[in-house]
Amino acid sequence: MCERGDKMLRYLFLSLLFICAPALAAGERLLFYKLGKADAEVYLLGSMHLARGDIYPLRAGIMQAFAGAETLAVELDISAGNQLQIQQMILARGSYPAGESIRDHLSATTWRSLQHYLSDTGLPTQMLERMRPGLLVTTLSTLEMMKLGLSPELGIDRYFLEQARGQKNIHEMETIEQQIGLLLDFPQEDLLVRQTLAQLENMADIMDELVSAWKRGDAPALKKLLLDDELAKNPEFRSVYERMFDQRNRAMTTQVEGFLRSSGRYFVVVGAGHLVGDQGIISLLEKKGYAPLQL
């Protein structure tokens, strides 16, 4: 596989189109909450997983909260030491066996649209057609974001992991297997590819809207853009969203509750999409009697 493909694959699990967007927000408010109980204090930051360098420095209040925390909690530890294992698992599960390709799993119309897109962008059809749909759409989305000057290496999760290494406890809220399963085990494969190809045509505009709402810390706007609008256009994806967001949100909320029942300070970084909506972590915590304060 080409060098660009190898580098991109190391970060594919970061780049699910529905829960990431480019970050460009030095000093902005962002989506940032605080809650506490007894001897425990938890900060929650909504992350964007791909960014440009001029996002930094983040505003002082965020950095002060991080400095005072003993534990950094993230969806997954994406540090360099784990990348080879992640890449091997993605390649093993994300490729069709010899003699089979994505063409065998798409309608003739969707296959032609994919061929046209790959031809127009100069991407190698022979390499990409061996990828299963979840890996393919993530690959295409990641490459489009990189064209916009965005890098997973500059994402917020990675930034705080590098700052915390050797200085703080690092808690993973999910496993590599869980995240790769989310990436690859998509139902309605033809719809997924068709929707992604349509979104790629307007990637720059979509990202601009998401980033603007995220910079403002505008949870209702993010809910509309990430959840409501997408489900209104594709109600068939409701089961996918339940798996990508709702189920994971419940599991992560349980872990946040565990932090609150213990003692110490925790700094939690998760994709911004996990904090918003009726089934988002913030709403779930409120339903359980907590009072997250947006800072």
N, C-alpha and C positions, 0 to 999 in steps of 0.2 A: 504494500500500500504506500502511496506517496507520503512524503514527509508532512505535508499540510494535513493529509488525512489522518496520520498518526497523532499529530498534536491535537487536532479537533476531537478525535475519539476519546482522548483522555478526559474530556470534559462534557461528554454528551449528556450524562445524567443530570447535569446542571441546567440544561437548556430546554426543558419542556416549554413549548411555546406559550402555554396558558398561564405559566407562573413565573415568567421572567421577562425583564425588559432592560434596556440600557439605562445606566445611571449617570447622571451629569448634574450634580447638585451640591457643590461645595458650600457648606454653611447653611443649607436649607433645613426646613423643619423636619421633613421625612415622617414616616409612620412609626411613632415611638411612644411606648406606654410604660407605666410603672404601677406596680401593685405590691402590697405587703401584708403580712399577717404574723403576729407574734414576733419571733426573732428572724423571720425570713423576708427578703426583699428581692423582687424579680423585676427586671427590665426586659421589655419585648421590643425588638426592632424588626420592622418589615424590610426584608432585603431585596435587592435586585442583583441577579447573579452574574450579569455581564456589565462591564463599566468601562469608562475612560478614566484616565488618570486625574483629570481635573475635577472629579467628584470630591477629591480630598483637599484639605482636611474637612472631616465632618464637623458639625457644630460642637461647641465646647461641652454642652450638657450631655451629649451622647458619649463623648470621649471620657468625661468625668465619671459617668456611670460605669463604663467599661473598666476604667482604672480601679474603681472600688470593689469590683466583683471578684470573688474567688473562683467562680466557675463560668466558663463559656459553654453554652449549649447551642448546638447547630443541628441541622437536619442530618448531615453526614460530614465526617472529617475528610475534606477534599485535599489534604496536604499531599505533597509530592510523594511521600512514602507509600501512599495507598494507590497511586495512579496506575501502576503496572497491573495490580490485581484487578482494578476496575476495568481497564482496557481489555484484559484477557477475558473477563466474564462477558463484557459487551460483545466482543467479537465472536465468542463461542455461542452465545444465545441469539445474537442479532443477525446472523447470516443464514441464508437458506443452504441446504445441502447441495452437493454437486448435481447438476441437471435440473435444478428448480430455481425459479426467480420470482421477483415480485409481479412480473407480468402474468403469472399463473393465478394471481390472487386479486387482480384488478379487472374492472370492466374494460371493454375495448376503448370506450371514450376516455376514461381516466388514464389509461395507459398512453394513448396518443397525446393527451395533455402533458403528461409527465415527460414523454419523449421531447415534445416541443420545448418545454421549460429547460431541460438539460441541454438541448442543442443551443438554445438562445444564450444560456449562461456559460457554455463551454465546459460543462462538467462531464466527466467520463461515464457514459451510460453503462458500459460493461461492468465497472466496479460497483456502481450504485444499485444496479438492478438485482444484485445478490443480497441486498439488505432487506430485512423485514420492514413493514411499514412504519412501526414506531421508531426504529433506528433511522430510516430514510428521512422521515419528516423532521426529525430532530437535527440530523446532519444538514439538511437544506436550510433550516431556520438558523442554525448556528452560523453557517457560512454567510448567510445574508446579513446577520448582525455583525459579523467580523468585517464585512464590506463597509459597514457604517462606522468602522473604527473602534468597535467594542471588543473587549477581551475578557474571558473568564478569569484570567490571572489577576485582573483588577477588580473583580467582584467583591462585594462587601463581606460575604462569608469568608472568602480566602484571606482578605485583609485582616479580619479579626483573628482568624486561626493563626496567621503568621505572628501577630502581636502576642497571642496567648501562649504560643509554643514554649514550653519550659518555664512559664510564669504562672499559669493558671491550670486548674482542672479543665479538661475538655470532655463534654458529655455529648454523645451522638444520640439523637432522638429517633433515628431510623437506622436500618442496616443497608449495606450495599445491595443485598439480594432484593430487599423491598423496593428500592429505587429503580433498579434495573427491571424488575417486574413491571413497575408502572410504565417505564419507557417502552417496553416491548410487547406487553400483553394487552393490546388494544383490540376490542371488538370493532365491527363496522369499518374494516380496513379501507375499503374503497372510499367511504365518506371521509375518513381521516385524511387520506391523500388529497382528495378533491378540495377539501376545506383548506388544507395547508397551502396548496398551490394558489388558491384564491387570495389567501392572506399575504403570501409572499409578494404579490403584485403591489400591495399597499403597505409593506413593512415599515417604511420610514414614517408614514403618517400615523400608523398604529402605535409605533414606539413613542412618537412625539406626544400623543395624547396620554399614554400611560405614564410617561416620565413626568409630565406636567402635574398630573394628579398626585403622583408619589412625592414629588418635591414639596407640594403643598401640605402633605399629610392628609389628603382628602379621601377618607375611607369610603364615603358613599360613591364618589366618582370612580374609584378603583373597583368597587363592587359592580357598578354598572358596566364598566368596560371589560373587566375580566370574567364576570359571571353572567349577568343579566343579558347583555347584548348577544353574547355568544350562544347562550341557551335559547334565546328568542329566535336566532337564525337557524340553529340546529338542535331542536328539542330531542332529537335522537341521541344526543350525546349526554343526556341527563345521567345515565348510569355510569358513564365515564367520569363525569364530574363528581359523582358520589364517591367514586373510588379515588380519584386524584385529590379531591379536596376534603369532602365531608368525613370520610373514614379516617383519613390521616389527621384531620383537625381534632377529632375526638381523642385519638391516641396521644397526640402532642399535648392537648389540654390536660389529660390525666397526668402526664409527666410534670407539667407546670404546677399542678396541684400538689404533686409530691414534693417539689421544691418548696412550696409554701408551707407544707407541713413539717419541713425540716428547719434548719437554721442556716444563716449565711446569705450572701448576695450572689445572685445569678443574673447573667447577661445572656439573653436568648435571642438568636438570630435565625429567622425563618423567612421563606419567601413571602413577599407582601400579600399575595393572594390568600395565604392561610390566616391572615388576621382579620379579613373583612367578610361581611355578609352575615346572614342569620345563623349560619353554621360555621362561622369563622371562630378562631380561638378567642377573640375578645368577647364576642357575643356569648359563647359557651361559658366562659368564666363568669360573665355577668349573671347568667341564668343559675349558676351555682352559688350566687351570693357574694361574689367578689366585686370589687369596684376599680377596674383598671382606669388609670388617669392618663389621658393623652398629654404628653409634654410638648 
